[in-house]
Amino acid sequence: MLKQITKFFTSLKLTVTCLAFFLIIVFVGTMAQVDQGLYQVQELYFKSLLIYWGPENADWKIPVLPGGYLVGVFLMINLVAAFVSRFKLTKKKFGIYITHAGLILLLLGQVFTDALSRESAMEIEEGGTSSHSEDFKLDEWVLIDHSNPTEDKVYTIADSLIAGSKGSVIIADSLPFKVKVHDYWQNVSLTGSLIDEDGNQKSGYTRVEATTGFDNVYLKPIPPATSMDSRDMKAAIVELLDGDTSLGQWLVATRMNAQKFSHNGKQYSVAMRAKRYYKDFSLTLLRATHDKYTGTDLPKNFASRVRLKNDNTGEDREVLIYMNHPLRYEGMTFFQHQMTAGEVVRRSGMTPSSVFQVVKNPTWLTPYFACIMVGLGLLIQFMIHLLAFVKKRKQAA
């Protein structure tokens, strides 16, 4: 039995099968991006154990293909098993050892990148300062205590926990109140009136049954956003409980303003917002520059001059961030992502602003090392065979 298992996991057929499934997953996932968008496809096809299919609007789905993670696990086991059981330590196969080690490192690097990397955005208006960035996809429910005049105390609950707690109560020692989740929507459209600009009735909207905060709000569930430049407006109806006493029910949704209330002499506010990552330093946008080629509207350069201040280290300096020249600081990389600037913006009276893409990836060097190892291994193996061939020719001559 053990011999059969070892033979299965070390076989070349398993390697070819895994590579074939990878090609199928890439093809199917690429085609699915048209309707489902990049982020959803990544979760459903590449970061999953199984790929499911079911009729549209149906409550059931069946697995039809292995997911990217499952295929990757089998390929990793196959490479390691073949490396350990099949290859013997000899000089003639030294290049093969390095090549296999490079492939294993490449797969491990991808796993760690998925687990540890993080992308977020930091938007700053000219003259403004920020010390936090916001996640591109993840949201969080927040309860903010404003009773301290010098700083706010923020309590957060991950959006995934809110979604999974529909109809139940969230109790945690760190929270001052119990949180009951009455309803949750992945993506919604909100309106304050059922009549549009042309005087027509809007369809599909229902009045939100919340007892506190915003009133006269109508909600319509809509499919998840698929565009790279858009994100879901997640919404929920939550009730705060002080013991058995209800403090009210609020509709919270991303891109809605925080709603304030008072309890026992303290000021609070509740909201749903993009998940925030706070930094130990701050960036101040001194100037945002949007250059164009003379006589055209084609962008030539986007540049942001920022002031980096870190009270912990005493650092206080100016940095220029522009296209293909990011700021690397404390394990994070700040790329020039978007910008609202230029002469037209200034003439219109708008405040110029800049958006930085903040990438934190502790394993960003892994693919480089892996590719170098694969290339070096192939080169060494080629040179070993070449030298052996030259030696045989000399002996034959």
N, C-alpha and C positions, 0 to 999 in steps of 0.2 A: 504493500500500500504506500509506504513512504517513498519507495523507489518510483512509483507511478506519479506521485505528487511532484517529486523532484524533477522528473522527466518533463512533466507538463510545464512547470514554471521556468525551466531552462531551455525550452525548445525554441527554435527559430520561428516556428509557425506562430507561436504566441506573439513574438515580436512583430511579425508581418501583420497579424490580425489587429493588434493594437494600433499600429500605424495606419492601417486601412480605416479603422473606426475613427481615428483622429481626422482623417481626410473627410469622412462623411459628416462628422460633427461640425467641422469648419464650414463645409459647403451648406449644410442645412441651417446652421446658425447664421451664416452670412445672408442667406435668402430671407430668414425670419426677421432680420433687422428692419426690413422695409415696413413691416406692420407693428413690430413689438419694440423697436428701438434698441440701442446698443446696451444700455444698462440692464434691461430686463432679459435680453438674450444672454448676457454674461452669467446671470444668476440661474437661468433655466437650462442652459445648454453646457456651459463651460465650467461653472462652479457647482455642479450637482453630481450626484451618484447615478441618477437615472433621468432620462428625458421622457416626459409624459405627453400623451395626446388624448384629446377628447373632443366631441362635437362642441361647436360654439354654443355658449350659454347652458351647457350641460353641467350637472353636479358631479360627474364622474370622469376620471381619466385613467388611462392604462399606460404602463411603461412600454416604450417602443424601441428605445436605444439606450445603451449605457451613456452616462454623462461624462464630461471631461475629467472630473475627479476620479471616477471609477476606472476609466481607461488609463489614466496617469498612474494610479496605484498599481495596477497590473503590470504596466510597462516598467515601473520602478522595481518591482519585485523580480521581474524577468531579467532586467539588467544586472541587479545585484546577485541573483542566484547564478546566472551564467558566469559572472565575473569570479565568484567564489569557487564554484564547482568545476568549471570547465577549463579555465586558464591556469597553467602552471607557471611559476615564476622563472622565466628564462629571458635571456637577453634578446632573443629573436622576437619576442612578443612584447617588449617593453613599450613600444608605441601604442599597441592595442590597449595595454593597461591604462595609459594616460588618457586615451580617447574615451574609454568606457567611464573612467572616473570623471571626465569632463561632462559627459552626458548625464551621469547621475547628479552631479552638482547643478547642472542646468535645470533638471526637473525639481530638485530640492529648492533651488533658488526661486522657482516660480511658485511653489507652495508657500514658502516664507513670505514672498512678496504679496500674495493674496491675503495672507494672515496679518502681516505687520504694516503694510503700506497704507497711507492715508492721503486723500486729496481733499482740499478745501479751498475756499476763496476768502480773500480779505479785500473788502471794498472801502476806500477812503476818499473823502472829498478833499479838495485842495485846501490846505490849512488845517485839516482835521487829523486826529490821532486815533489809532486803533491798536489794541493789544490782544485781539482774538480773531480767529478765522471761523468760517461757517462751512459745514459739510455740504457737498454738492447734492447728496441724496438723502442722508439721514436727518430725521427731525426729532424733536424732544418736546415734551410737555413741561412747562416751568411754573413754579409758584415762587414769587419773589416777595420777601419780607423787607419793607421799606422803613422799618421802625428805627434803625440805626441811622443817624444823620450823616455819618461819614462814609458808610458803605452798605450796599444791599446784600442780603443773604439769599442765595438762589438754591431752590430745591428742584431737581430735575428727575423726570421719568422718561426712559427711552420710548420712542414711538412704537417700537415693536412690542413692548410690554403693554402699552395702552391698547394696541390692536388685539393682543392675545387675552386681554382682561375684560372684553366686552361682556356686560351683564354681571360682572363680579366686582369685588371691592379690593383695592390695593392697600395693604397695611404694611408700613415700614417704620422702624424706630427713628429713622432719620427725618421722617415727615411729621410736621406738626398736626396734620389732619389725615383722616382716611379719605381715599379717593375712590369713588364709585364711577365706573365707566358705563354709561347708559347706551351709547351708540358710537360707532366708529366708521369712517369712510376713507378709502384709500386716495380718492381724488374726487373733488366736487367743484361745482360752479355755484357761486353765491350771488344773490341779488337782493336789493332792498325793495324792488317793485316788480310786479308781475306784468307790467305794461312796458313794452319797449319804446324806442324813440319814435317809431312810426305809428304808435297807438295800438299795436297788435298784442294779443295775449301770449305770454311766454308759456311754453308747455314743459311738463316734466318736473316742475318745481313744487316743493311742499314747504309749508311753514315750519320753521324750527321750533320745537317745543322746549325752550329753555326759559327758566324762571328769572334769571339774573343776567345783567350785562346787556348786550345788544338785543334789541327787539326789532320786530318787523323784518326778519331775515328769512329768506327763502333759499332752499338748498336743492340741488339736483346732482345725484351721483353721475360721474362721467368716467369713461375708460382711462386707464393710466396713461400719462404723457409718454410719447415715444421720441420726441425731438431731443437732440443733444442740448439745445439751448433752453429747454423748458423743464419744469419739475412739477411733481404732483402737488396739489393743494390738499393736504390731509386735514381731516376735520374730525372732531369728536364732541360728544356732549358728556361733560363730567360734572359730578356732584361732590362737593366737599362736605365731610361730616366731622364735627367735633364731638366725639363720643357717639351718641345717638341723635344729636341735633344737626339738622341739615342747615348748611350756610347758603345753599342755593345751587342751581344748576346753570352751567355756562356752556355756550357753544364756543369752542376754540378751534382755530384753523390757522395754518401757515399763511403769512402775509396779512393777517388781521392784527390790529393793534391790541396791546395788552389791556385787560379789563381790571379796573381797580375796585377794591371793596375794603371795608373796615370790620375788624372783629376784636373784641376785648381791648380796645384802645390802640390797636396796631393797624397799619396800612399794608395791604397786600395787593398783588396783581397776579392774574393768571393769563397764560398764553400758550400757543403752539408755535414753535419757531424752528429754524434750522439748527441742528446740533452745533454747539460752539466748542472751540478748542482755544483755551486761554494760554497766552505766552508769558514768559518772565521778562519780556522786553516790549517795547512799543515802536511803531513806525508812524512818522508824521509825513504826510504828503506835502512837500514844499512847492512843487510845480509839476503839472502834467503837460507834456508836449506831444502834439500830433502833427507831424510834418508830412506834407504832400509833395509829389513831384510837380515842378513848376508848370503851370498851365493845365493841370489835370486834377482829378479828384482821387487819383490813385495814392494810397498810403505809402509813404517812404519810410517813416520810422515812428514808433511809439516809445516814449521815454518818460520815466517818472523819477524825479529827484526826491529822495526820502531822507529823513533824519532818523537814524537808529539810536535808540536810547535804552540802556540796560542799567538800572540802578544797582543791581547786584554786583556787577563787574566795574561800574563806573564808566562804561563805554558810552560815548556820545559822538557820533560822526555822521557825515553825509555820504549817501551811496546813490549811484545812478543805476537804475534798473531799466533795461531796454531790450529790444528784440534779440533773442539768442544770447543775452548776457544777463543771466539771473543773479540774484543775491543768494549765496549759500551761508546759512548761519544756524548754529546749534542743531545740526542734523536735518535742517529743513531747507528747501529750495524755493525761492520766490520768483516765479516767472511773470513777465508782463502778459496779462491775459486779455483784458478788455479795457477800453478807455472811452470816456466821454469828455472830449477836450477839443481844442482848436478855435480858430477865429469865429466860426459860426456859433459855437457854444457860448463864447464870451459875449458876442453881440446880442444874443438872445436873453442874456441876464442869468443864465444857468451857471451853477457852480461846477467847474471842471472836477472830474473824479477819475479814479483809476482802480482797476480790479486786478489783484494779484492771485495767481494760482499757487497755492501753497502745497508742496509735495513733501511728504515725509516717508522715506523708504530706506530703512536701515540696511537692506540687502541689495542696494542699487548696483554695487560692484560685482555681485555674483555672476550675472550673465557675461560680463567682460572676461572674468577669470575662466569661466566655463568654456567660452568660445576660444580663448587662448590655449587652454588645455587640449581641446579637441583638435585645433589646428596644429599644435605642436606635436601631439601624438601621431597624427597622420603623417606629418613631415618626418618624424623620427622613424616610423615604420617604413616609409618610402625609402629613406636613406639606408636603412638596414638591408632592405632587399636590393637596392642599387649597388651598395658596396659588395654584397655577396655575389651579385651577377658579374661585377667587374673583376672580382677575385677569381671566379671560375673562368672567365675569358683569358685572364693572364696565365692561369695554370694550363689551359688548353693550348695556348700559343707556345 
